[in-house]
Amino acid sequence: MKKVLISIVLLLSFALVTEVEAQCSICTKTAQQLGHKPAKGMNSGIIYLMIAPLAIMGFVGFRWVKSQKGE
């Protein structure tokens, strides 16, 4: 039951996100100079590059919690 609840919460959190702005102030200024379409591509690239570190941290956290429950 707990796994189902966690899965539902994760699915809803991904489904309800409409638009994400993942630019720092310098990237925002650069993107404004490029125009609308390249700025959207730059933002998508930043989000794409953010996925790997977050996945690694999630995996390490998951393994840590799993090992703590095993004791």
N, C-alpha and C positions, 0 to 999 in steps of 0.2 A: 504494500500500500504506500509506503514511504517513497519508494522509487517512482511509482506512478505520479505521485504528487510533485516530486521534484521535476520529473519530465514535463508535466503540464505547465509548471511555473516557467521552466526554461523555454518551452515552445511559445508561451504567451509573451514572454519578454522579448523574444526575437520577432514575433509577429506584430507587436504593437509599436515597434520602432519605425517611425516614418522617415526621418532624415537625421543624420548624425553629422555634426561638424567636428572634425578632428584636426583642426589646424591651429598651430601656435600663432602668435601675433606676426612673426616674420613671414611665415608661410601664407597667412591671410593677405598680407600686403603684396606679396609676390603674385598670389593668385588673382588679386584684383587687377593687377597690371596685365595679366595674361588674357583675361576675358572669362566669360561664363562657362563655356564648354571645357576649356583646359583646367579651369578651377575645380569643376566637378570631378574631372579625371584625377587631378592631384589629390583631392580629398579621398577619393576611392582608393588610391594607392596608399595613402597614409593608413587608412583603416585596414587594408590588406596586410600591410607590414606589421600592424599591431596584433594580428591574430596569433602569430607564432609564439611570441613571448607570453601572451596570456594563456595559450594552450599549455605551454610548459609549466607555468606557475600553477595552473589548475591541476595538471597531472601530479606534480610534486605534492600539492596540498591534499589531493585525493589519496595518494599513497601514504602520506603522513597520518591522516585521519584513520585510514584503514589499519595502519600499524599500531596506532594508539588503542583502537578497539580490540586488537588481538591480545593485548596484555592482560 
